């Protein structure tokens, strides 16, 4: 199957007072039509920067896509001019940002913000844009949607603001939806509602989803395939069932062991086993990383790990991993 979105050997860098930060270091992956792909890893691993790179939203004053290829529906995006990217953003590829309160304009009503997107990309009259905004608010199950059109973001709860963000992102029927931590700062009940809503809308519209998160529970429930990132690099990729049944990279195994589990029984004193943390610190990204980025924190590390970056090895069934010890 031809991929809808293809990212190849992507390198994104930022200039800082301490030097150049390689926030994304050679990441590659595909997204098929109608697929839900999870990108997972701890904070600072490059997940969000990868998403911003796809949409070419890296601020030119401080950062740049140093090299690599991003192809959408066969079209190379890295060389497109800004006007062409503006036509593509919000129409063909949309994004739900982490914080709906800061992503929504506080001085415009939610109806105006959704309608503006529709009018700009679909070229319809303002009245039709407003009607589309009403339809989208109804679709994401906001009660009394007609009245909500004229309300401002501060008048809505966090869950409702996130629904507005989803409505805005889907208002022009995009082929790809990038959801960057879409349930951050929401309580678990609202989180579940938002994720269920996204998957339900995906089934209705056929939109492919890139779900960026650090929550492996969310990944297990919502995605079909998973990319694991560490220190700007992809370290493992697998179908979601294979990743949870048999994680291969030591970093992925460490993430799995840090998940609270209800199926582990307490001891006679009523205490459950302590969660296993990953020892050590993330490498400093202003300095070149020689060898495996996880080497300093890995219990399986060898001299070769510190000297040579491991290639990706096919473990079968679409499961690949970059680790010298797994490859042996």
N, C-alpha and C positions, 0 to 999 in steps of 0.2 A: 504494500500500500504506500502511495506517495504521501510524504509528510506534508502537513499544512504549514508548519513552522519548523525550520531547520536552523539550529545554532551550531556553528562549527568553530572550534578553537578560539573562543572569545576571550580577549584580554581587555580589561577596563582598568584604567589607572587614574589616581588622583594626586595632585600636587599639594603637599602639606609643608609646614615649617620644618618637619623632621625628615622630609624626603618624599620620594614617589611611593605611594601605596598601591600595590597590585591587588586591588579588591576582587577582581575576577581574573583567574589565571588559567586560561586554556580550557574553558568549559565547553562541552558539546552535548547536545541532546536533540531529539525530534519530538514533535507533537502531532499526532494524527488527528484527523477530523473527528469531532465528537468525543475525543478522549479526555479523561481527567488525569493530569500528571501532577504529582506532588514533588515539590522541591523542599527538602528538609535539612536542618542543620542548626547549630547553636547561633546565637546572636553574633553578628560580625563575620559570618562565613561567606557572605557575598550573594545571598539569595535575592535580596531586594535590589542590589546593584545590577544583578543579571536581568531582572525584570525591567528596570529603568533603562538599561542598555538596549533591550529589544525595542522599546518605544522611543529610543534616542532622546531621553530626558536627562541625560547626564549634563550638569551645568558646564558650559564651555569654559567658564572662568577658572574652574578648579580641576576639571576632569576631562577624560576623553576615552573613546574606544580606540585603543592602540592598534589592535589588529583583530582579525577574525571575520567571520561571515554570519549574517543573519538574513535568512531568506524566508519570506512569507508568500505562500502560494506561488512559489517559483520566482518571486521578485526580490532582488537584493536590496536590503534596506540601508546598509551602512553608507552607501553613496548617494542616497536620495537627498534632495534639497529640503529645506525646512518647510516650505509651502506644501510639498507633496506629503511630508510626514504629518502635517496638521490635518490633511484630508484623510489620512489613514487612521490617526489616533481618534478613539471615540466612535469610529464608524466600523472599521474592519477589525481593529484590535482595541479593546477597552481594558481599563484597569480599575480595580477597587483598591484604594489606598488604605494604609493601616488605621489612621485616625479620622473617622468621619467628621468629627467636630472641626478639625483643622483643615480638612480637605474641602468641605462645603464653604461657600462664601457666606459669611455671617450677615451681610447687609442685603442679600437677595433672598426672596422666597424660594422654597424648594421647587415649586412649580415653574418659576422663571428659569431656574438653573437647568432643569431637565428639558424644558421647551427650547432654550437656547441651543442646546446640543443637537436636538432634532432639527431645528430650523437651519442650523449651519451645515449639517452633513447631508440632510435629505432634501433641502431646498424647498420645504413646504411653507405655506403662510403661517403667521404667528398663531392664528386660531387653531390650525391643525396641530401645531406643535404643542399647544396647551392641552388639546384633547388627547394627544399621545402621552403627555405627562400624566394625565388623569388615568389613562389605561394602564400605564406602567405602575403607578402607585397602587392601583387596584390589584394588579397582577402579583405584586409582592406583599399583598394582604395587609395593607395599611387601612384601617377602618376609617370610614367617612373621608375617603380620598379626595372628594371635591373640595371639602373645606381645608384639608391639609395643604392643598396647592398654594394657598395664600399664607401659610405659616412659615416662620423663619427657623433655621436650624436649632436655635437655642430653645425653641418651644417644644422640641421633640426629645424623646428619650434616646439613650445611646443605641438601643436596638432598632428604633424607628429610623434614626439617622443612617444606620448601616443599611437598612432596607431602601432608603432613598438613594444611597450610593449604588446599590445593586440595580435599582430601577434606572438610574442615569446611565450606568455602564451598559445595560441591555437595551436601552431605548432605540438604538439604531440597528438592532439585530447583528451584533458583531460576530465574526467567525471565531475569534479567540477572546477569552476573558481571562485576564491575569488578576488573581485575587491575592493581595499581599497581606497576610495575617488578618483575614476578614473578620475574625471573632475576637481580636485583641480588646481587652478591658470590658468584655461582656460577661455576665454571669453564665454559668454552665447551661441553664435552661434556655436562655436566649441564644447562646452559641449553637445549641442543637437545632433550634428553629431556623437560624440563618443558614446553616450548612444544609439542612433538609431542603430549604427553599432554593438554594443555589442548584442542587442536584435536580430538583423538580423542574426548574426553569431550563436547565440544560437538556432534559429529556424533551421538553416542549419545543425548544428553539434549535437544538442540534449544535449549540456552541461548544467548542473545545475549551477546557479550563486548565490553566496553570495555577495550582494552589500552593502558595508559599507559606510555610509554617514551621514552627519548632516543636509542634505538638504531634507526637507520633500516634496518639489516639485518634486525632482528626484524620491523619493520613490513612490509618487502618480502615476507617469508616467510609471514606469518601473517594479515594483515588484508585486508579487501576494500575499505575506504574509510578515508581518513586526514584528520584535522583537524590543521593546523599552528598552534601557539600561540606568541605572542611577547609578553612583558611584560603578561600577563594578557588579551591579546586573541586572537581567532582571525584569522589573516591569510590562510589558504588552506584549501580543502577539495576533495578530489577522490577518484575511484576510485584505488586504489593503483597500477595500471598507468599511468594518465594522469599521476600525480604524478611517477613516476620517469622517464617518457619525456619529459615536458615540464613541469617545474616552472615556475611563473609569477612567484611573489613573489620579490623579491630575497633575502629572508631564507631561503626554502626553497632557492633556488639556492645560497646560501652554505653551507647545511647539506650539500647534496649534494656540493659541492666539497671539503668537509672529510672525506669518507669515504675511507679507504684503498682503493685499487683494485688488484687483481691483474692486470687486463687491460692496464694501462699498462706498456709495456716500459721497461726501464732504458736509459740512454744508453751510449755507448761506454766510459765510465769505471765503469759498473756502478751509477750512481746513478739513483734514481727521482725524478720531479718532486716538489717540496715540496708538501705539502698546503696549501690556501689557507684561512687563518683569516679569520674575520669581524672586521674592525678595530673599535675603539671599545668602549664599555661599554653594558650594559643601562641604560635610564633608571631614575632613582630613583622608585619607585612611591608615595612619600609626596607627590610633587609632581604637580599636574595635567599630563597629557600633551596638548599642543595639536598637532593634526594627526596625522600617522602616527607610531606609536610607534617605527618603525624608521628614521625620517628621519635621525637623527644618525649612523647607521652605513652608510647606503645610498649607493652610487655613482651612482644615478640621481636623487638628491634634487633637487627644485625648490622654489621659494618656496611653491608651492601645497601641497606635501607638509608643510611646516612649519606651515602655517596651517590646513589643513582635513583632518579625518580622512577617508580615502577610503571610499566605499561598496563593498559587494560587487558584483562584476560577474560575470555568467554567461559563462563561456568555452565552454560547450557540453559535453554529456555528463556533467552533474553536477559539472563543474569550476568552482569559484567562487574569486575572489581579490579582496582589498582592496588595490589599488595604483593610484594615478593614472596612472603611466607605462604599465602594462599596459592600462589602460582606454582609452588614447588611440587 
